[in-house]
Amino acid sequence: MKIHSPSLRRAAFTLIEIMIVVGIIGLLAIAIVPNITKNRERAQLRMIEQNLRKIDAAKNLWALENNKGSGETPSSEDLKPYDGWPKAIAGETYNVNPVGTPPTATLGGKLGTNSASSVISLPSE
Protein backbone atom coordinates (compact mmCIF):
# COMPACT_ATOMS: atom_id res chain seq x y z
CA MET A 1 0.00 0.00 0.00
CA LYS A 2 1.41 3.33 -1.13
CA ILE A 3 0.76 6.47 0.75
CA HIS A 4 1.16 9.70 -1.18
CA SER A 5 2.28 12.59 0.88
CA PRO A 6 2.04 16.17 -0.48
CA SER A 7 5.64 16.76 0.47
CA LEU A 8 6.82 13.84 -1.66
CA ARG A 9 4.99 15.02 -4.76
CA ARG A 10 7.30 16.19 -7.54
CA ALA A 11 6.98 19.91 -8.35
CA ALA A 12 6.36 20.59 -12.03
CA PHE A 13 4.69 23.16 -14.24
CA THR A 14 1.28 22.36 -15.55
CA LEU A 15 0.39 22.65 -19.20
CA ILE A 16 -1.79 25.70 -18.46
CA GLU A 17 1.08 27.52 -16.74
CA ILE A 18 3.41 26.84 -19.66
CA MET A 19 0.79 28.03 -22.16
CA ILE A 20 0.30 31.27 -20.20
CA VAL A 21 4.05 31.97 -20.15
CA VAL A 22 4.35 31.26 -23.89
CA GLY A 23 1.36 33.53 -24.55
CA ILE A 24 2.90 36.40 -22.56
CA ILE A 25 6.21 36.01 -24.40
CA GLY A 26 4.31 36.04 -27.71
CA LEU A 27 2.50 39.27 -26.80
CA LEU A 28 5.78 40.93 -25.84
CA ALA A 29 7.35 39.85 -29.13
CA ILE A 30 4.40 41.28 -31.07
CA ALA A 31 4.89 44.61 -29.29
CA ILE A 32 8.68 44.74 -29.71
CA VAL A 33 9.27 43.63 -33.33
CA PRO A 34 7.72 46.71 -35.05
CA ASN A 35 9.75 49.03 -32.80
CA ILE A 36 12.96 47.22 -33.67
CA THR A 37 12.23 47.65 -37.39
CA LYS A 38 11.45 51.36 -37.01
CA ASN A 39 14.58 51.95 -34.95
CA ARG A 40 16.71 50.14 -37.53
CA GLU A 41 15.31 52.27 -40.37
CA ARG A 42 15.76 55.46 -38.33
CA ALA A 43 19.39 54.50 -37.62
CA GLN A 44 20.03 53.81 -41.33
CA LEU A 45 18.66 57.25 -42.26
CA ARG A 46 20.91 58.89 -39.67
CA MET A 47 23.91 56.99 -41.02
CA ILE A 48 23.07 58.19 -44.55
CA GLU A 49 22.93 61.78 -43.23
CA GLN A 50 26.32 61.27 -41.55
CA ASN A 51 27.73 59.99 -44.85
CA LEU A 52 26.37 63.10 -46.59
CA ARG A 53 28.14 65.29 -44.01
CA LYS A 54 31.35 63.33 -44.61
CA ILE A 55 31.06 63.82 -48.39
CA ASP A 56 30.38 67.55 -47.92
CA ALA A 57 33.42 67.98 -45.65
CA ALA A 58 35.64 66.03 -48.07
CA LYS A 59 34.35 68.09 -50.99
CA ASN A 60 35.19 71.33 -49.16
CA LEU A 61 38.68 70.07 -48.30
CA TRP A 62 39.21 69.05 -51.92
CA ALA A 63 38.17 72.52 -53.09
CA LEU A 64 40.51 74.23 -50.61
CA GLU A 65 43.53 72.08 -51.41
CA ASN A 66 43.03 72.26 -55.18
CA ASN A 67 42.02 75.96 -55.42
CA LYS A 68 38.60 75.09 -56.80
CA GLY A 69 35.64 77.39 -56.46
CA SER A 70 31.89 77.06 -56.30
CA GLY A 71 30.47 75.15 -59.21
CA GLU A 72 33.38 72.69 -59.52
CA THR A 73 32.38 69.06 -58.99
CA PRO A 74 34.89 66.50 -57.68
CA SER A 75 34.60 62.84 -58.59
CA SER A 76 34.29 60.06 -56.05
CA GLU A 77 37.94 59.23 -56.76
CA ASP A 78 38.91 62.82 -55.89
CA LEU A 79 37.22 62.47 -52.49
CA LYS A 80 38.65 59.07 -51.50
CA PRO A 81 41.92 60.53 -50.09
CA TYR A 82 39.82 62.60 -47.69
CA ASP A 83 37.91 59.52 -46.50
CA GLY A 84 34.92 61.10 -48.16
CA TRP A 85 33.38 58.26 -50.12
CA PRO A 86 31.37 55.96 -47.83
CA LYS A 87 29.92 52.55 -48.53
CA ALA A 88 26.19 52.29 -49.16
CA ILE A 89 24.10 51.44 -46.11
CA ALA A 90 20.69 50.66 -47.58
CA GLY A 91 21.37 50.45 -51.33
CA GLU A 92 21.55 54.22 -51.79
CA THR A 93 23.71 56.08 -54.31
CA TYR A 94 25.46 59.30 -53.39
CA ASN A 95 25.46 62.40 -55.58
CA VAL A 96 28.41 64.70 -54.89
CA ASN A 97 26.97 67.85 -56.53
CA PRO A 98 29.12 70.95 -57.16
CA VAL A 99 31.07 72.75 -54.43
CA GLY A 100 28.65 75.03 -52.60
CA THR A 101 25.72 72.64 -53.12
CA PRO A 102 25.12 69.98 -50.47
CA PRO A 103 25.44 66.34 -51.56
CA THR A 104 22.37 64.12 -51.82
CA ALA A 105 21.60 60.41 -51.67
CA THR A 106 19.07 58.57 -53.82
CA LEU A 107 17.50 55.55 -52.15
CA GLY A 108 17.51 52.23 -53.97
CA GLY A 109 14.46 50.95 -52.08
CA LYS A 110 11.89 51.96 -49.48
CA LEU A 111 13.36 53.08 -46.18
CA GLY A 112 11.06 54.21 -43.40
CA THR A 113 8.60 56.76 -44.75
CA ASN A 114 10.79 57.36 -47.81
CA SER A 115 9.82 55.53 -50.97
CA ALA A 116 12.22 54.01 -53.49
CA SER A 117 14.10 56.64 -55.51
CA SER A 118 13.55 59.28 -52.80
CA VAL A 119 16.29 61.85 -52.53
CA ILE A 120 17.79 62.37 -49.07
CA SER A 121 19.57 65.64 -48.36
CA LEU A 122 21.21 67.15 -45.33
CA PRO A 123 18.76 68.70 -42.88
CA SER A 124 18.86 72.48 -42.67
CA GLU A 125 20.57 73.66 -39.53
C-alpha positions in Angstrom: 0.0 0.0 0.0 1.4 3.3 -1.1 0.8 6.5 0.8 1.2 9.7 -1.2 2.3 12.6 0.9 2.0 16.2 -0.5 5.6 16.8 0.5 6.8 13.8 -1.7 5.0 15.0 -4.8 7.3 16.2 -7.5 7.0 19.9 -8.3 6.4 20.6 -12.0 4.7 23.2 -14.2 1.3 22.4 -15.6 0.4 22.6 -19.2 -1.8 25.7 -18.5 1.1 27.5 -16.7 3.4 26.8 -19.7 0.8 28.0 -22.2 0.3 31.3 -20.2 4.0 32.0 -20.2 4.3 31.3 -23.9 1.4 33.5 -24.6 2.9 36.4 -22.6 6.2 36.0 -24.4 4.3 36.0 -27.7 2.5 39.3 -26.8 5.8 40.9 -25.8 7.4 39.9 -29.1 4.4 41.3 -31.1 4.9 44.6 -29.3 8.7 44.7 -29.7 9.3 43.6 -33.3 7.7 46.7 -35.1 9.7 49.0 -32.8 13.0 47.2 -33.7 12.2 47.6 -37.4 11.4 51.4 -37.0 14.6 52.0 -34.9 16.7 50.1 -37.5 15.3 52.3 -40.4 15.8 55.5 -38.3 19.4 54.5 -37.6 20.0 53.8 -41.3 18.7 57.2 -42.3 20.9 58.9 -39.7 23.9 57.0 -41.0 23.1 58.2 -44.5 22.9 61.8 -43.2 26.3 61.3 -41.6 27.7 60.0 -44.8 26.4 63.1 -46.6 28.1 65.3 -44.0 31.3 63.3 -44.6 31.1 63.8 -48.4 30.4 67.5 -47.9 33.4 68.0 -45.7 35.6 66.0 -48.1 34.3 68.1 -51.0 35.2 71.3 -49.2 38.7 70.1 -48.3 39.2 69.0 -51.9 38.2 72.5 -53.1 40.5 74.2 -50.6 43.5 72.1 -51.4 43.0 72.3 -55.2 42.0 76.0 -55.4 38.6 75.1 -56.8 35.6 77.4 -56.5 31.9 77.1 -56.3 30.5 75.1 -59.2 33.4 72.7 -59.5 32.4 69.1 -59.0 34.9 66.5 -57.7 34.6 62.8 -58.6 34.3 60.1 -56.0 37.9 59.2 -56.8 38.9 62.8 -55.9 37.2 62.5 -52.5 38.7 59.1 -51.5 41.9 60.5 -50.1 39.8 62.6 -47.7 37.9 59.5 -46.5 34.9 61.1 -48.2 33.4 58.3 -50.1 31.4 56.0 -47.8 29.9 52.6 -48.5 26.2 52.3 -49.2 24.1 51.4 -46.1 20.7 50.7 -47.6 21.4 50.5 -51.3 21.5 54.2 -51.8 23.7 56.1 -54.3 25.5 59.3 -53.4 25.5 62.4 -55.6 28.4 64.7 -54.9 27.0 67.9 -56.5 29.1 71.0 -57.2 31.1 72.7 -54.4 28.6 75.0 -52.6 25.7 72.6 -53.1 25.1 70.0 -50.5 25.4 66.3 -51.6 22.4 64.1 -51.8 21.6 60.4 -51.7 19.1 58.6 -53.8 17.5 55.6 -52.2 17.5 52.2 -54.0 14.5 51.0 -52.1 11.9 52.0 -49.5 13.4 53.1 -46.2 11.1 54.2 -43.4 8.6 56.8 -44.7 10.8 57.4 -47.8 9.8 55.5 -51.0 12.2 54.0 -53.5 14.1 56.6 -55.5 13.6 59.3 -52.8 16.3 61.9 -52.5 17.8 62.4 -49.1 19.6 65.6 -48.4 21.2 67.2 -45.3 18.8 68.7 -42.9 18.9 72.5 -42.7 20.6 73.7 -39.5 
